Structures are given as C-alpha cells and as structure tokens.
C-alpha cells in the first residue's frame, strides 16, 4: 500500500469524524422540534376538544416542515462537498505529486445530491418521507389522546419514552426509530456525497490512473460484504457494479491506482484496529488472524463455524447480498 493510499484511508477516517459533527447537528434539530411540541402540548392539560386537536394538528405540520428544512441546513451539504473536493485535490498533490483537474463545483454539488444514496432514494426523498413520519408519530399519538382521554404527560411519554426508577430506559418511545433513521440516513448520504465527489474527480483525471481499488476498514465494524471486496482492483470504476456506500453506515472507499505507482508499496503498512499491519493484507486475511470473539462478531456463529472449516467469505455472499442462515444451510448441509 503506497503512502497515498494510506493517507487516503486516514482521510476517510477524518471524513467520518466530520460526519459525526454534522449528524450531531441534525439530532440537535430533532430534539429542538420535540421540545417545541412538548411546550405547545403543555399549554393545556390534555386534548379535550376537537378544536384543540385541529389546532395542534396544524402546529405539528408546521413544526415537521420546519424540521425538514433545518435538517437539510444542518448538514452543510454544499460546504461538505467543497471540503471533500479540496481535500482530494490536496491529497493527490502532496502524496501523489499530481495536479488533478477539479470538476465544476456547481455541477459536482448537483450530481452528488441528486444521485440516489440507496437503490431507490435520494436524500431529498428521505427528508420528504421523514417529514411525514415525524408528523405522523406525533399526530397519531395526539389523536389517540383526544379519543381516549390521555393526559398531556401521557401523550409526551408515548412519543418521547421514559425512564425507570433504576435509571434504566423503560420505554424508548415512538420517536426512537426516527432518531435512528436520522443518524443512519444522514451518515450514509454524506458518505454517498463524498464518494460521488471522488468519482467525478477520478473521471476528470482518468488518464492518470491504471485502475481502481476497493479499500475496507480493518476492524470489527466492517461487514462481510465490504470485507470480501477489500483489495479488489478493476480497470474501470463501473466494473465494481455498486460503489460505496454499500449499506447504511458503510465506511469503504475506492482509491485510484496511479500509473507508475504499482511498485512503490513494498514494505508499506496499513492501519487496523490492532495497529499497523502489512500493506498487502486483505480483510479476509486480517480476519483470519483475529480472536474467535472478533470473528464471531463479524460473521455470526454459523458463518464463523464454516469460516473455521476453511470456507472463504465469498461463499457467504451472492450478488452483494449476505446469504441467510437458511440459504447457507441448504448450501452446506
């Protein structure tokens, strides 16, 4: 692994830290909206009249719409994409001695944000559905309160959850799944924006590259789909089929292979959860050297047994999909 490739991985880790801050900003906006609704609900002891329910329903719609706009603003999408663009240009100039041609920033932002980060959804689609889901979580609970006579505090508890006397969480509330959704989708969308930025840079400078390499993170958080792809090289980016993010919270990246750099990685290393390891080691080789605990954590109990019997990770995957235990048993038993 060349110094450029090693620094690219470190940049990927740094990008994840930037994402952490942006995800936190989004979660703060979510909690602000929740506090606004709770404050409005506490203006009355309950939802005792149809007129009050209609008043609250309109208020909930307004808050949900404003929250969607705040989530988009909190992500600083244009700035994030510009950060990734400038970081990649500097990275290849400093460690690859390449003066890359930068794509048009406006076109880059447009392409990155309108490219689906899942097979069927852009981030704009997610925000639209989130606005509806957020409104519905509060509205359905308020409506139930109106119909069954719940107190304001009961309504808030059903949505926000509540703790037990021993300080443990007794009920996470209906809002919990939306918190998880915001974090997962925001992080995955940002990874997609970063990858689309890199793709456009690579396409603009394709004459400088011999091919492209998939790089996964060597730790127990990497899934076996990403692990099985680690180290694979293809002449063209499209030869990979799908590109990162492959799934929610995917941390993989694709790195170009620069012409003339193929022989410069002798003796180099790459980072892992255990420290520096040989630069040529793949995820599967690395996993084979880990403890049984780490292997079971990554593979699961049944796949772990097959792995210890000598089955390669690629046998657990089909069409970039992890085979179910039933499918595996039908294959091996």
Secondary structure, 3 states (H helix, E strand, C coil): CCHHHHHHHHHHHHHHHHHHHHHHHHHHHHHHHHHHHHHHHCCCCECCCHHHHHHHHHHHHHHHHHHHHHHHHHCCHHHHHHHHHHHHHHHHHHHHCCCCCCCCHHHHHHHHHHCCCCCCCCHHHHHHHHHHHHHHHHHHHHHHHHHHCCEHHHHHHHHHCEECCCCCEEECCCCHHHHHHHHHHHHHHHHHHHHHHHHHHHHHCHHHEEEEEEECCCCCCCCHHHHHHCCCEECCHHHHCCCCCCCCCCCCEEEEEECCCCCCCCCCEECCCCCCEECCCCHHHHHHCCCHHHHHHHHCHHHHHHHHCCCCHHHHEECCEECCHHHHHHHHC
